[in-house]
Amino acid sequence: MKHGLMVLKAVLILLVFLFVTGSLWPAPDVAAQLRLYEGFKEITAAPAGVITSYYLRPIPGEDVFLDVDISKEQESLKRVFSLKDIKLITQAGLVLGKDNAGSPFQVIVLNGRELLLQLDAVDGEKSRFKVAVLEVLENGKPSRSLLESKIYLPQQKTTILGFEDSDGKIYFLSFRRGEDVPSLSGAGAEKDKAVHIGSTRKPKLIKKSVINPGYPKEALKAHIQGTVVIEATTNTRGQVVDAVVIEGPGELCAAALDAVKQWQYEPFIIDGKPMPVKFTVRLNFNLDRKKEEQKPISLSSAQKPKLIKTVNPQYPPEALKEHVEGVVVMEAVIDTKGLVKDGTVMEGHDLLNAAAVEALKQWQYEPYLVEGAAKTVKFTVVMKFRLTEEKKETK
């Protein structure tokens, strides 16, 4: 009898352990809708500039709960925080799974800088989560945490986290938690339950670890080009868990598959719940692609990257002697490291042009990112030469 009680007690302890760890009944995934707002204390049309280095500071106060309809959320934020205006910057679905804590992320852009937002469950604290905003390096890996805070997020409720950057700009993260999603037993189960959505409704691509697949050497030698069509399957977290070639030249298929399997999509929401989905992806291989990729992207003056290093031009002695002033307009080509690769004079005085180009080639900009990858770009630079009391002044 005593032995039987001991066995029963051991079984109960094991069941409790399995239940707590989720080995017996997997813990449900937490689904939330994320919205990022920018708030304005005063109405202004001034464009936001890129900040080279900054921190993010939570706005003092406890969690703000807004149990209101999503359509009324912006008006409620304006009223609660006494704002003149508020603008929605981005929104996405987030899913936090017990076996994948720390990995749900969303790429957000603040003042022109790409950042990574993470949502983590806090061990032992029901409905409490840690929100972190991380700076992203050129290789796509997180660098340092700019913001860390905890929020309380019950089911079917909305929690707002407000913060400021070092430039005094106000932002709000809105997390609306829906019904929890039953966990699936691994990638295989998610793949089997995936919904076919074709190519027109496919989820938003938010991260490419490989921007373009490398062109296979054998295909280059044989001058093979074409399109590879792949059926990709993403799980409830937007990760590619399976990829199958539908059609395409055999020499190009392996490179295409390797690239797609490293991509990250937003979770695809159906009836308010993130779902595993299947859709088609097309990758084009063109023998002239490398030449095209090397061509600089043309930017407007408003789009050009942040200038982080300047060298003033030396006023040419001949221009000083002749009291020549004026403006030199140049087209600058900036490489992936932000260095000036080339400078071509479009308009200017013959006595000033060489000095302007020489100075420009010593300038440095922040790398210009497209989908997380640095690109070569070109844009217009204006350099002014002015004489004051026989001394140069440049702008």
ZIKARA-V719502 format. One record per helix or strand. SS is the DSSP state (h for helix, s for strand). FROM is the first residue (numbers start at 0). TO is the last residue. Records with the same first field share a line. If there is no record, write none. Layout:
SS = FROM-TO, FROM-TO
This chain:
h = 1-20, 69-79, 97-99, 186-191, 216-220, 249-259, 288-293, 316-320, 349-359
s = 28-39, 55-57, 63-64, 84-95, 104-109, 112-120, 127-135, 141-151, 157-164, 169-176, 180-180, 194-197, 204-207, 225-233, 238-246, 262-264, 267-269, 272-274, 276-284, 296-297, 306-308, 325-333, 338-346, 363-364, 367-369, 372-374, 376-387, 390-393
